């Protein structure tokens, strides 16, 4: 099976899964909650080599085991990959070293792994959610890799995976997709923050006027960067701290997500010329650990 066929199969399966599991296709996809709704028992624990494991009903499943050491973006992708095994009626599968960043597009993947991998992309990045995100970010198909990085933050997906999926959605041509996929996310973060020094795993979320009444999913250490001329935080609720690491980003005010953020908080930003502040909800989305009974929805 080639990758084009795998994506055709997976695209149909993902739409059916969205319908059956009650997923809003216009928003950030709550994949861990989707596993619960699908009746798949979930557990996450540290594992040195495995991304995840799917246990089929014939082996006393369905169940998934996720690596608790993965960052939230990689764990979300792994969870969607394992859900793909379940929805596509695959047998038990252990996904070791199947890094999509290293081996995507090669002929070395077996068919069931290709379709599960393609399912993860279509499940986490439904076309309606992609189009609405791009409308807020670039008012249409992306024209810069920084816009794709911002879309990835909006969807909770990897930058490289988002580039590839935009090509499958025919929102990005093959030439630009190939060039942009080679750009390191760290370089795009630097471009967004004016070269501010950031830890390796930090993600940057850009807030614009289009962010009003939206949800922003972030983890501890992530930076929230305001890109509205003259705008400032009305106040910073518990769970966010002002940027204090060296020179502030050149583009505007910034805050960092702290360990004190538990669940979600309301954030208000004062905008010159507007009587009412811009409002958005910041939701902490961290890697899951333990059993799914204690995972946040």
TILO-537718 format. One record per residue (C-alpha): residue in one letter; x, y, z. Coordinates in steps of 0.05 Angstrom, whole numbers, plus 5000, padded with zeros to 4 digits. Layout:
REM TILO-537718
+----+------+------+------+
: aa :    x :    y :    z :
+----+------+------+------+
:  A :    X :    Y :    Z :
...
+----+------+------+------+
This chain:
REM TILO-537718
+----+------+------+------+
: aa :    x :    y :    z :
+----+------+------+------+
:  X : 5000 : 5000 : 5000 :
:  X : 5027 : 5069 : 4983 :
:  X : 5017 : 5130 : 5026 :
:  X : 4965 : 5161 : 4981 :
:  X : 4920 : 5100 : 4990 :
:  X : 4933 : 5099 : 5064 :
:  X : 4910 : 5172 : 5069 :
:  X : 4847 : 5158 : 5029 :
:  X : 4828 : 5101 : 5076 :
:  X : 4847 : 5140 : 5138 :
:  X : 4811 : 5204 : 5117 :
:  X : 4745 : 5167 : 5112 :
:  X : 4757 : 5130 : 5177 :
:  X : 4774 : 5195 : 5214 :
:  X : 4709 : 5229 : 5191 :
:  X : 4670 : 5169 : 5215 :
:  X : 4707 : 5170 : 5282 :
:  X : 4692 : 5244 : 5291 :
:  X : 4618 : 5230 : 5280 :
:  X : 4615 : 5169 : 5324 :
:  X : 4655 : 5199 : 5382 :
:  X : 4620 : 5267 : 5381 :
:  X : 4681 : 5307 : 5360 :
:  X : 4671 : 5380 : 5340 :
:  X : 4708 : 5382 : 5274 :
:  X : 4717 : 5458 : 5278 :
:  X : 4760 : 5458 : 5341 :
:  X : 4821 : 5429 : 5377 :
:  X : 4809 : 5354 : 5381 :
:  X : 4810 : 5324 : 5452 :
:  X : 4842 : 5258 : 5433 :
:  X : 4850 : 5230 : 5504 :
:  X : 4776 : 5241 : 5516 :
:  X : 4761 : 5209 : 5449 :
:  X : 4796 : 5145 : 5472 :
:  X : 4750 : 5142 : 5533 :
:  X : 4687 : 5154 : 5491 :
:  X : 4711 : 5099 : 5443 :
:  X : 4713 : 5050 : 5502 :
:  X : 4788 : 5042 : 5498 :
:  X : 4822 : 5033 : 5566 :
:  X : 4880 : 5081 : 5571 :
:  X : 4944 : 5081 : 5611 :
:  X : 5008 : 5122 : 5607 :
:  X : 5074 : 5106 : 5639 :
:  X : 5147 : 5122 : 5624 :
:  X : 5176 : 5076 : 5571 :
:  X : 5247 : 5081 : 5543 :
:  X : 5234 : 5059 : 5471 :
:  X : 5160 : 5055 : 5457 :
:  X : 5115 : 5111 : 5433 :
:  X : 5053 : 5070 : 5448 :
:  X : 5019 : 5002 : 5447 :
:  X : 4950 : 4983 : 5422 :
:  X : 4918 : 4920 : 5451 :
:  X : 4863 : 4892 : 5407 :
:  X : 4797 : 4862 : 5432 :
:  X : 4823 : 4793 : 5413 :
:  X : 4879 : 4803 : 5464 :
:  X : 4831 : 4825 : 5519 :
:  X : 4830 : 4898 : 5497 :
:  X : 4815 : 4948 : 5471 :
:  X : 4867 : 4985 : 5509 :
:  X : 4925 : 5032 : 5495 :
:  X : 4990 : 5045 : 5532 :
:  X : 5022 : 5113 : 5520 :
:  X : 5092 : 5137 : 5537 :
:  X : 5085 : 5187 : 5594 :
:  X : 5154 : 5216 : 5578 :
:  X : 5130 : 5245 : 5512 :
:  X : 5114 : 5319 : 5506 :
:  X : 5040 : 5335 : 5498 :
:  X : 5043 : 5344 : 5422 :
:  X : 5078 : 5277 : 5411 :
:  X : 5034 : 5241 : 5461 :
:  X : 4971 : 5269 : 5427 :
:  X : 4996 : 5244 : 5361 :
:  X : 5012 : 5176 : 5390 :
:  X : 4943 : 5171 : 5423 :
:  X : 4910 : 5187 : 5356 :
:  X : 4955 : 5135 : 5322 :
:  X : 4933 : 5082 : 5372 :
:  X : 4860 : 5103 : 5364 :
:  X : 4871 : 5093 : 5290 :
:  X : 4891 : 5021 : 5302 :
:  X : 4826 : 5011 : 5340 :
:  X : 4780 : 5045 : 5291 :
:  X : 4813 : 5009 : 5232 :
:  X : 4804 : 4941 : 5267 :
:  X : 4879 : 4925 : 5270 :
:  X : 4910 : 4873 : 5313 :
:  X : 4954 : 4887 : 5374 :
:  X : 5011 : 4933 : 5355 :
:  X : 5072 : 4961 : 5391 :
:  X : 5097 : 5025 : 5360 :
:  X : 5171 : 5029 : 5374 :
:  X : 5216 : 5080 : 5340 :
:  X : 5162 : 5095 : 5288 :
:  X : 5178 : 5169 : 5292 :
:  X : 5139 : 5206 : 5238 :
:  X : 5192 : 5261 : 5240 :
:  X : 5246 : 5211 : 5221 :
:  X : 5214 : 5160 : 5176 :
:  X : 5151 : 5189 : 5147 :
:  X : 5143 : 5175 : 5073 :
:  X : 5192 : 5117 : 5069 :
:  X : 5171 : 5048 : 5046 :
:  X : 5192 : 5016 : 5111 :
:  X : 5124 : 5021 : 5146 :
:  X : 5076 : 4962 : 5144 :
:  X : 5007 : 4977 : 5116 :
:  X : 4972 : 4977 : 5184 :
:  X : 5022 : 5028 : 5210 :
:  X : 5014 : 5072 : 5149 :
:  X : 4939 : 5076 : 5156 :
:  X : 4943 : 5087 : 5232 :
:  X : 4994 : 5143 : 5221 :
:  X : 4951 : 5175 : 5167 :
:  X : 4890 : 5169 : 5213 :
:  X : 4926 : 5208 : 5267 :
:  X : 4936 : 5267 : 5220 :
:  X : 4864 : 5267 : 5194 :
:  X : 4835 : 5257 : 5264 :
:  X : 4875 : 5314 : 5297 :
:  X : 4870 : 5362 : 5238 :
:  X : 4799 : 5359 : 5210 :
:  X : 4792 : 5403 : 5148 :
:  X : 4740 : 5450 : 5181 :
:  X : 4787 : 5463 : 5241 :
:  X : 4846 : 5476 : 5194 :
:  X : 4806 : 5524 : 5150 :
:  X : 4780 : 5564 : 5210 :
:  X : 4849 : 5567 : 5241 :
:  X : 4879 : 5592 : 5176 :
:  X : 4824 : 5643 : 5168 :
:  X : 4845 : 5674 : 5235 :
:  X : 4919 : 5667 : 5223 :
:  X : 4930 : 5682 : 5149 :
:  X : 4861 : 5697 : 5121 :
:  X : 4869 : 5638 : 5074 :
:  X : 4923 : 5587 : 5055 :
:  X : 4989 : 5600 : 5091 :
:  X : 5041 : 5643 : 5057 :
:  X : 5097 : 5635 : 5109 :
:  X : 5123 : 5577 : 5151 :
:  X : 5111 : 5619 : 5213 :
:  X : 5037 : 5617 : 5198 :
:  X : 5040 : 5541 : 5195 :
:  X : 5076 : 5540 : 5262 :
:  X : 5020 : 5582 : 5291 :
:  X : 4968 : 5535 : 5262 :
:  X : 5003 : 5476 : 5293 :
:  X : 4999 : 5509 : 5361 :
:  X : 4925 : 5522 : 5349 :
:  X : 4912 : 5449 : 5333 :
:  X : 4961 : 5417 : 5382 :
:  X : 5001 : 5383 : 5328 :
:  X : 5074 : 5381 : 5306 :
:  X : 5099 : 5433 : 5257 :
:  X : 5126 : 5381 : 5207 :
:  X : 5062 : 5340 : 5212 :
:  X : 5020 : 5402 : 5199 :
:  X : 5061 : 5421 : 5138 :
:  X : 5050 : 5351 : 5109 :
:  X : 4976 : 5352 : 5124 :
:  X : 4966 : 5419 : 5090 :
:  X : 4995 : 5387 : 5028 :
:  X : 4944 : 5330 : 5033 :
:  X : 4889 : 5382 : 5041 :
:  X : 4915 : 5417 : 4979 :
:  X : 4927 : 5481 : 5018 :
:  X : 5002 : 5479 : 5006 :
:  X : 5038 : 5459 : 4943 :
:  X : 5090 : 5404 : 4942 :
:  X : 5150 : 5450 : 4931 :
:  X : 5136 : 5495 : 4991 :
:  X : 5116 : 5436 : 5034 :
:  X : 5183 : 5403 : 5019 :
:  X : 5222 : 5467 : 5035 :
:  X : 5182 : 5487 : 5096 :
:  X : 5185 : 5417 : 5127 :
:  X : 5261 : 5424 : 5132 :
:  X : 5256 : 5486 : 5175 :
:  X : 5269 : 5474 : 5249 :
:  X : 5212 : 5496 : 5295 :
:  X : 5264 : 5532 : 5338 :
:  X : 5280 : 5578 : 5280 :
:  X : 5206 : 5595 : 5273 :
:  X : 5200 : 5609 : 5348 :
:  X : 5259 : 5656 : 5342 :
:  X : 5226 : 5692 : 5284 :
:  X : 5162 : 5701 : 5324 :
:  X : 5197 : 5725 : 5387 :
:  X : 5250 : 5768 : 5356 :
:  X : 5306 : 5719 : 5374 :
:  X : 5290 : 5712 : 5448 :
:  X : 5327 : 5655 : 5481 :
:  X : 5279 : 5598 : 5497 :
:  X : 5287 : 5528 : 5526 :
:  X : 5287 : 5474 : 5473 :
:  X : 5217 : 5447 : 5486 :
:  X : 5182 : 5515 : 5493 :
:  X : 5125 : 5529 : 5446 :
:  X : 5102 : 5599 : 5427 :
:  X : 5028 : 5616 : 5421 :
:  X : 5012 : 5681 : 5384 :
:  X : 4952 : 5721 : 5407 :
:  X : 4920 : 5769 : 5357 :
:  X : 4853 : 5804 : 5351 :
:  X : 4827 : 5739 : 5319 :
:  X : 4840 : 5703 : 5385 :
:  X : 4779 : 5736 : 5417 :
:  X : 4734 : 5685 : 5452 :
:  X : 4779 : 5628 : 5429 :
:  X : 4811 : 5572 : 5469 :
:  X : 4887 : 5567 : 5474 :
:  X : 4916 : 5499 : 5495 :
:  X : 4985 : 5505 : 5527 :
:  X : 5032 : 5469 : 5574 :
:  X : 5079 : 5492 : 5628 :
:  X : 5136 : 5535 : 5600 :
:  X : 5098 : 5555 : 5538 :
:  X : 5100 : 5629 : 5519 :
:  X : 5038 : 5669 : 5503 :
:  X : 5058 : 5726 : 5457 :
:  X : 5010 : 5785 : 5445 :
:  X : 5014 : 5813 : 5374 :
:  X : 4966 : 5872 : 5378 :
:  X : 4995 : 5942 : 5374 :
:  X : 4993 : 5976 : 5442 :
:  X : 4956 : 5918 : 5476 :
:  X : 4972 : 5896 : 5547 :
:  X : 4948 : 5845 : 5596 :
:  X : 4890 : 5873 : 5637 :
:  X : 4917 : 5828 : 5692 :
:  X : 4952 : 5761 : 5695 :
:  X : 4912 : 5706 : 5730 :
:  X : 4944 : 5653 : 5772 :
:  X : 4981 : 5605 : 5726 :
:  X : 5012 : 5658 : 5682 :
:  X : 5074 : 5700 : 5697 :
:  X : 5103 : 5759 : 5660 :
:  X : 5161 : 5745 : 5614 :
:  X : 5225 : 5756 : 5654 :
:  X : 5278 : 5718 : 5616 :
:  X : 5325 : 5769 : 5586 :
:  X : 5299 : 5819 : 5536 :
:  X : 5223 : 5815 : 5524 :
:  X : 5202 : 5792 : 5455 :
:  X : 5205 : 5849 : 5405 :
:  X : 5134 : 5836 : 5381 :
:  X : 5098 : 5855 : 5445 :
:  X : 5077 : 5833 : 5514 :
:  X : 5088 : 5760 : 5533 :
:  X : 5071 : 5713 : 5590 :
:  X : 5095 : 5644 : 5609 :
:  X : 5051 : 5586 : 5632 :
:  X : 5070 : 5563 : 5702 :
:  X : 5057 : 5500 : 5743 :
:  X : 5003 : 5538 : 5780 :
:  X : 4957 : 5533 : 5720 :
:  X : 4908 : 5478 : 5737 :
:  X : 4853 : 5466 : 5686 :
:  X : 4834 : 5531 : 5652 :
:  X : 4836 : 5605 : 5664 :
:  X : 4805 : 5667 : 5632 :
:  X : 4854 : 5717 : 5603 :
:  X : 4837 : 5789 : 5587 :
:  X : 4878 : 5836 : 5543 :
:  X : 4867 : 5910 : 5539 :
:  X : 4867 : 5936 : 5467 :
:  X : 4873 : 6011 : 5451 :
:  X : 4809 : 6038 : 5420 :
:  X : 4766 : 5982 : 5446 :
:  X : 4718 : 5990 : 5505 :
:  X : 4718 : 5916 : 5521 :
:  X : 4781 : 5874 : 5530 :
:  X : 4799 : 5816 : 5485 :
:  X : 4781 : 5752 : 5522 :
:  X : 4805 : 5681 : 5513 :
:  X : 4809 : 5617 : 5553 :
:  X : 4877 : 5586 : 5568 :
:  X : 4873 : 5511 : 5579 :
:  X : 4930 : 5470 : 5607 :
:  X : 4941 : 5408 : 5565 :
:  X : 4998 : 5366 : 5592 :
:  X : 5021 : 5295 : 5578 :
:  X : 4977 : 5243 : 5612 :
:  X : 5005 : 5195 : 5664 :
:  X : 4974 : 5138 : 5703 :
:  X : 4906 : 5109 : 5684 :
:  X : 4852 : 5145 : 5644 :
:  X : 4806 : 5150 : 5705 :
:  X : 4849 : 5208 : 5729 :
:  X : 4862 : 5241 : 5661 :
:  X : 4831 : 5309 : 5651 :
:  X : 4779 : 5315 : 5596 :
+----+------+------+------+
